């Protein structure tokens, strides 16, 4: 009591003290949640899904460049018939499917109508030496991941990315066993 007015207390009222304590408690809970999420993501990246984390980073950072003797339409047809792809976007279970296909590009996506699209990849086709000297009858084909998603810092769909990459290369080698292959890092 301060002695001047009966019934009042010195300092902060009990209600204000309760509100401040509640605010501090909420802030601590939010920070604790963020710390747990950060710890879970780091543990998944470096302990539980170490290989997928490393491979995912590599797969999205690299492009495969092929130069082969074949017609662009024939390359498209062989890739579409040889690579294991669903004919359309699956309704429930995620799978790789053709998003679009033309003589200059084949775009593949992985996901389903019910869930999100985890990644898209493309095989771009152009006459060899486009932009400079032309190499008659040869085609430059570039395979790469265009978009991707992460879960706890780990790339989603790494095993499917790996399988598609291997299937595309096998299909192209079937067309031209002497093809030239180069791996380049994206800029």
Secondary structure by P-SEA (a helix, b strand, c coil): cccccccccccccaaaaaaaaaaaaaaaaaaaaaaaaaaaaaaaacccaaaaaaaaaaaaabbbbbbbbccaaaaaaaaaacccccccccccbbbbbbccccccbbbbbbbcccccccbbbbbbbccccccccccccbbbbbbbbcccccccccccaaaaaaaaaaaaaaaaaaacccbbbbbbbcc
